Amino acid sequence: MAPQIKTLIVGKDNTEVVLNQIAAILTLESTGQQALARVSPTADVNDYILRVFLERAAPWGAFDDSPNASRLTNTPVINVTFASSSYDMSRSMSVGQQMCIGIFNIDCYAYQCATRASDGSWTPGDENASAEALRAARMCRNILMAGIYTYLGMQGIVARRYVQGFTLFQPAQDYHAVVNITAARLALQVEYLECAPQVQGVPLQSLALQVTRASDGQLIAESDTSFT
């Protein structure tokens, strides 16, 4: 059997495009929020810094656990990953476009040490990390669910997006929990179109028209068909 697809398969699937778009939006809007915070008399710029990564296996490696580490070097790390997808046959075509329902995880990692209050009491590092991870997740949710991003900047491709779920967890490495690090996961469901190479039609019949004007000014079209 000879190959039937006559066009070279190039470019990315929309699953990959959506994944990159989510990361790009978070990066862009984090920068924008920092600019707004700088001119605000009450906001702390550090609260709006997000370090965004794609498909990292152990993103907490970006944290600095040395004694002299500053808050700036340990701002939250956002890891955007593709989780899974399914297809909705009722909203798809056998030939043309298929409606894909993809799940993308936005994991917000935070690292914090224990802190001591003025009364001598201690707050564990994991508790501080949880609060920081929740704050970062709150920012990510507000960005991605903003009205301007109803279609993630991909109108015509993305049908809708919404938060499917939200969980808090402690990452593990070598079957042990990573100390002083907590992550908050936003599971973002995105519905979008996927395409594939289609059959190129072959003309079965050509039609030739000749338009003439009659003596009274009426236009007359005469056709001649030939099969190919």
Order of alpha helices (4+ residues) and beta strands (2+ residues): alpha-beta-beta-beta-beta-beta-alpha-beta-beta-beta-beta-beta-beta
